[in-house]
Amino acid sequence: FQYLRRFDQGHNLDTFCYQKLSVEGSPAECLQQLLLHCGITDPSWAELRNFTWFLNVQLRDCEASDFCNPAFVQDTLQGFKGF
């Protein structure tokens, strides 16, 4: 949710990292973001769960990658996380 929210607001995602203890937005806003980005018109709860699971795995791997570390790539791959 933190990534999707910042992406929609046009923030630079290159320097952002997920913060587990940070609570942002309401449950309704979270659900709205998930429905907006999941790519299915009327998803079931299982489809939303699969979407969030897949997105979390991808974002966890992205944060662990040196190619997404702004200190390592500097300005070479700017915007890579947003891509």
MARLUMFI-454919 format. One record per residue: x, y, z of N, C-alpha, C in turn; residue in three letters. Coordinates in steps of 0.1 Angstrom, whole numbers, plus 5000, padded with zeros to 4 digits. Example, Ala and Ser with C-alpha at 12.3 -4.5 7.8 and 13.67 -1.06 7.14 Angstrom:
2
513249435078512349555078513249675078ALA512849785071513749895071512950005079SER
REM end
This chain:
83
500849885000500050005000500950135000PHE502050125008502850245009503450274995GLN503850174987504450194974503350244964TYR502150184964501150224955500650364958LEU500550404970500150534974501150644969ARG502450614971503450704967503550714952ARG503350604945503350594930502250684925PHE501050674930499950754925500150904928ASP500850934939501051074942502251134934GLN502951054926504051094918505351114926GLY505451044937506751054945507850974938HIS509051014941510250934936510350814945ASN510250694939510350574946511750514948LEU512750584941514050534942514650534956ASP514250624964514850634978513950584989THR512750534985511750484994511950344998PHE511850305010511850165015510650145024CYS510050035023508949995031509250005046TYR508350065054508550075068507349995075GLN507749885081506749795087505949855098LYS506549935106505949985118505150115115LEU505250165103504550285099503150255094SER502150315100500750295096500350415088VAL499850395076499450505067498050475062GLU497250585061495950575055495050485063GLY493850475058492750395064492650255057SER491950165063491750035056490950055043PRO490050155043489250185031490150235020ALA491150325023492050375013492950265008GLU493350175016494250065012493449975002CYS492249945006491449854997491149924983LEU490950054984490750134971492050124963GLN493150144968494450134961494649994955GLN494349894962494449754957493549734946LEU492249774947491249754936491649834924LEU492249954926492750034914493849974907LEU494749904914495949854907496049704904HIS495049624909495149484907494849444893CYS494249524884494049494870492849404867GLY492049374877490849294875489649384879ILE488549384870487449474872486749454885THR486349324888485649294900486349174907ASP487449194913488249084919487649024931PRO487848894933487448824945488548854956SER488248814968489148834979490448744976TRP490248634970491448544967492348614956ALA491748674946492448754936493248874942GLU492548944951493249054958494449004967LEU494148884973495248824982496448784973ARG496148724962497248684953497948804947ASN497248904944497849034939498849094950PHE498349104962499149164972500349074976THR500148944976501248854978502348864968TRP501948864955502948884944503649014945PHE502849124947503449254948504449264959LEU504049204971504949214982506249134980ASN506249024973507448944970508249024960VAL507649084950508449164940509149284947GLN508349354955508949474962510049434972LEU509849324979510949274988512149244980ARG512049174969513249144961513849274955ASP512949374951513449494946514249574956CYS513749584968514549654979515849584982GLU515949454981517149374984518149384972ALA517749424960518549434949519549554949SER520749524945521749634944521349734933ASP520649684923520249764911519149874915PHE518549854927517549944932518050024944CYS519350014947519950084958520550214952ASN519950334956520350454950521850494954PRO522350444965523750464968524650384959ALA524250274954525050194945524950234931PHE523750264925523650294911523650444909VAL523550524919523550674919522550724908GLN522950794898521950844888521850754876ASP522550644875522550554864521150494861THR520450454871519150384869518050464876LEU518050594875516950674882515650624876GLN514650614886513350574882513050424880GLY514050344883513950204881512950144889PHE512850184902511750124911510350164906LYS510250284900508950324895508550254882GLY509550204875509250124863508649994866PHE
REM end
